[in-house]
Amino acid sequence: MTKNVRRVLVSGGGISGLAVAGALARRGVEVDVAEVRADPAVTGIEISVPNNALRMLKALGVLDETVAAGYVFDEYVRCDAAGAPVVALPCPSFSDGVPGYLGIARARLAGILRTAVVSAGARLRTGVGIEEFTDGPPAAQVRLSDGREGEYDLVVGCEGLRSPLRTRLFGAPAGPVFTGYSCWRAKPGMPRRVDAMTKFAGATTDAGLVPITEDEMYLFHLTAEPGNPRHEPAARRDLLEERLAGYTGLVAEVRENLPPAEEIVYSPLFEVRLPAPWHTGRAIVIGDAAHALVPHLSQGGAQALEDAVVLAEELTRRPPAEALPAFMKRRFDRARHLQHLSSAMLVREMTGYRAGRAEPGTELSREMASIRAYLDQAV
């Protein structure tokens, strides 16, 4: 690998896949995107997009469109189970004009990125995945499940938690690990009642409400789920109602306005801690395939977007043999640090505060100020 990258295959059409495909195509790289789902409709209700992720969307040329499709807010509020505020933390203002936070429906963000990918000239194929992969000179040889074959300077795996390419490259031990907790998400059938990310501490669980449009908000609910039980989709509304029973005030109103079971998303929380490097030969995995983290800092999608932009920058500056180590130097420590911070916050919110080991207002103020200073650093 002595020349700069000219042709890339991106496996996966989620946030990281669409972002890296768009970033590379905008820089003149020939890009094919292979998405194994025949219907690439995004699952999930929402995504909370912090400033560092919005900076990446600005680099991708889609910031204004994304902001117009969501709801900008500038405060994080933590309350007790009845809705009484414990602490309110303003999001910092940034000189670059990028908002502090945005709530947006996942489908809206995915649609914006997908349109940008096609407009930039990348080819998006659905219903196909990698059938065979050979990492041999002078390029990676790939046969897709629809029979198409091609040679690529690099294959980028953006396949999420269960990444087949990661397993192919690094083996099954590199797979996801269940944290013991899960997240329920739903868009209640009632008007938006919050102006910022607002979290509520229950007796043994956490709930949260986030605005995503002028009229809409979504609920997330974090629960301990020992053993990672399989909850039948048809039972999800009843199960979520049960888990929200200890809340009063606004969350209790939301509980009475939950959508049908089929519209409730239940996600066991996994982590992926792939050691460095995330690449071998002419292949690399990024996003959740390399470093899935829990959602407590809203950094899952954010770190995937950072991966995408940084990888495109490095691949168009120098040959892949130099670009991939340079990418890892910029990305590994930052992604791993934020993964540790998110995991620690999950455990502390679910156990520490309730056990009386920490005063949430003081600790949260100090901790969030430190995290925001870190996120404000250049990627």
N, C-alpha and C positions, 0 to 999 in steps of 0.2 A: 504494500500500500504506500505508494510514493507520490501519487498525484492527489489533488484536492478532490473531494467527493463530487460526483456528477450525477449519479443515479442511486436512489434510496427507495427501499421498500419499508413502509410503516405497517406493522401488523397490529391492528386495533384501531377502532374509530371512536374511542371515547375522548375525554378532554385532552389528555396528553397526546394521543395519536393525532387528533385534528390540529392541535396547536403546533406540534413539531412539523407536520406536513405543510401547514400554511406558512410557517416561518421559513422552511427550506425552499418551498416553491417561490416565495416572494424574493428569495435571493438567487433565483435562477436555476435551482437544482430540479432535476426531473424526479418526480415523486409519484409512487403508486401507494395507495392505501388499501389494505385488504381487511375487511371487517367480517368476522365469521357469522354474525347475525344477518339473516336475510332482511329483517326489519330493524334498522339501526335506531329505532325510537329509544330515547333515553329513559331508563327506569329511575325512579326516585321522585321526590317532590320538589326539592329546592337545593340551592347551594348558597352558602354565605361566603362572600368574596371580599377578603381584606385588602388593604392598600397594596401590599407587595404583589398580590395576584393581579390587581387592577393595573399596576405598572407593567406587568407582562402583557396584558391585553392591549395596553397602549402601544407597546412595541410591536404587537401583531396587527395594529391598525384597526382594532374593533372596539376601542374603549367607549367612544361616544355612543355607538349603537347599543352596547351592553348596558351602559348607564341608563339610557332612555328606556330600556326594557325592564329595568328593575326598580329598586327603591333604595336610595342613598340614606344612610344614617350615620350618626357620629357619636354614639354613646353605647356603652355596655352597662346594663342594670342587673343587679342581683337582688332577689327578693326572698322572703320566706315563703312557706307553703300557702299562706293566705294572701300573698301579694304585697306585703309591706316591704318597702325598699330597705335593703341592708347597705348597699353601696352603689353609687353611680360613677362610672369611669368614662370621661370623655375620650373619644378617639382623637389622636393628634391631628393637627392640620399639617399639610405638606405643601411646600413651596412649588412643587411641580404641577399643582392644580388637580391632582388625582384624589378622589374622595377617600375618606378613611375606611368606609365599609359599604358594601352593597349586598342586598338580598335579592335573589333572582331565581326564577324557576329553572331547573336543570334543562328542561327541554328548550327553553328560550335561549339559554347560553349555548347549548349544543347546536341549535339551528344557526345561530350567528357564526359560530366557528366553522360549521359545515359549508355555509355559503362562502365564507372567506377562503376556504380550501379550494373549492371548485373555481372561484374567481381568480385565484392565484395560478391556476393551471394544473394542479395536482389531479390525478385520476383516482376516484373513489369507487371501489368495487365492494358490493355487499354480498353476503351469503357465501363467502370464500375465506379460507384460512390457509396456513402453510401446511402443505402435505409432506414435502421433503425439503431438507435444507442441507447443503454441502458447503462447508467453509473452505473452499480450495482456490488456489490461484488460477487465473488472475482476478477472480471476483467470487462473490457468494452466488452459488447456483440455487435457485428456488423453484420448486414446482408447487403451484397452488392447487387447492382441492377441485377447482373447475377445469384443471388440465393445463392452464397457462403455465409457461416456463419463462424464466428471465434471469439475467445476471445483474447483480447490484454491488455497488461499492460498499454498501452498508445495509444491514437489516436492523430496524429499530422495533423492539417489542414493547408495545403499549397495551398489553392485554389484561391488565388489572391483577387482582389477587391471585387468580388461578392460572397465571400466564403459562401456556404450553411452551413458549420459547425459553422462558426462565428454567423450566424443568429440563428442557432439552440441553441447555447450556450448563446448568449448575446442579442438576439433580433434584430429587424430591425433598431432601433435607432443607432446601432453601425456601420451602413453601410457607404459607401463612400460619400463624399461631393465634388461637382464640384467646382473648383477654379475660374472659369470664363475664363480659358485659355486652349488652346489645342496645341498639337504638331503634325506637319506633318513630315513624314520621307520618304526618297526616296534615292535610289542608282542611281546617274546620269549615263547616258551612255557616259562617257568620262573618261580619265585616271585620277588617283589621282594627285591632284595639291597642296596638303598641306602636311606638315610633322608633324603637331601637331594639337590638338584641336584648331580650329580657329573660333571665333564668330564675327558676323557682326551686328552692331546696326543700324537698319533701323529707319524710322521716327516713326513708331508705332509698329514695330515687331522686333524680333531677329531671325537671321539665323545663322547656324553653319555648318562647314564641319569638319569631323573627318576621319583620315585614318584608314582602317581596314585590308588592305593587301598592298603589294608592289605596286599593280596596282589599287586598289579600294579605294574609299572613299564614305561616305554617307552624305546626307544633312539632317539637322533637322531645322524646322522652327516653331517658337513659335508665336502664334497669340491670340489676345483676341477674344473670341467667346461667347458673352453674351447670356444667355439662353440655352447654350449647344445645338445648332441646329444640326439636323441630316443631314449630307452632303451625298448625294447619291454616292456610290463608283464610278459609271461611270463618275461623274463630278469632281472627285478629281484632275485630272491633270489640268483642266481649272481653278479650284478654287485656286490651288497652284500657278499657273502661275500669276493669278491676284494678289495674296498676295505678290509675289516676285517682282512685277513690279517696285517698287521704288529703287531697288538695281542696282548698276552698277558694273563694274569690274568682278571679278571672279564669284560672285553669279549670275550675269546676264548671264554669260556663262553657268552656271549650269542650270539656268532657261530654256535655249534653248535646254538642253539635258536631260530633265526630262523623266523618263520611262513612259510606258503606265499607265493609271489610275488604273488598277487592281494591279499594283506593288507599289502603293503609300499607305502608312499606315497613317491613321488619328486617333489620340488618344486624346480624351478629358482628361484633367489632373484632377485627383481626389486625395483627401487625405483621409486616414482612420486614425483616432486618437482614437483607442481603449484604454480605461483606463486600468491601472493595476488592477489585474493581467490578463494576456492573457489566463489563464488556469482556469479550474474548474473541480474538480474530476479527471478523467482519460483522459482528452482531453485538448489540447492547440492549438492555432493558432499562426503562425509565418509569417514572410515576409510581403507581401502586405496585407494579410488578417488581420494583426494586426496594421501595420503602413505604409501604402502606402504614398509615398511622391513624390513631383515633381522632375524632373530630373536635377535640376540646379547644383547639386554637384556630379552627377553620383553616387548617393548613394542608389538608389532603389534596384538594384541587390546586391550591396555591403552589405547593411544591412540584406538582406535575407541570404546571405552567412554567415555573422557573426552569425545570429540567429542559423543557421544550425549547425555550428561547435561548438558553445558554448552549445547548447542544447545537442548535442551528448556527449560532455565532461562531463556535469553535470549528465546526465542520467546514465553514466557508472562509476560514482564516488560514488553515494549514492542512496538510494531509491527515487522513484518519489516524495513522499510527501516532501522530503527535496530538491530534485534536481530542481523541478519547481520553488520554491521561490528563490533558488540560481541563477537560470537562469534569473529570472526577475530582481534580484539585479544587475546583470552584464549587462543586455540588455535594460531595460526600459528607463532609463535616457539618455543613449547614443543615442538610436533610436529617442526618442522624441526631443532631442537637435538638432540632424542633420535634423530632419523634420522641426523644426522652422527655422533653418538657410537656408535650401533650399527654404522654402516658402518666407522668407524675401528677398532672392536674386531674386526670380522670380518677386516679386512686384517692387523691386528697379530697376531691369534691364528694366522692361516694362514701368515704370512710372518715377521713381526718377531721373535717369540720364537725361532723355529727358526734364524734367521739370526744369533742371538746379539746382537741390538741392544737387548735389554731383558731384565731379570731378572723373570720372571713373578710371583713371590711379592710382592716389594716394589711393583712397579708396579700389580698388580691390587688390592692392599690400598688403596693410595692412590686409585686411580681409582674403585673401587667405593664407597668412602666418600664421594667427591665426588658421584657419580651418585645415591647414595641420599639424600644431603642435598637434592639438586635435586628428586628425585621426591617427597620429603616436603612440598614446598611446596604451598600451596593451588593448585588448578587455576584 
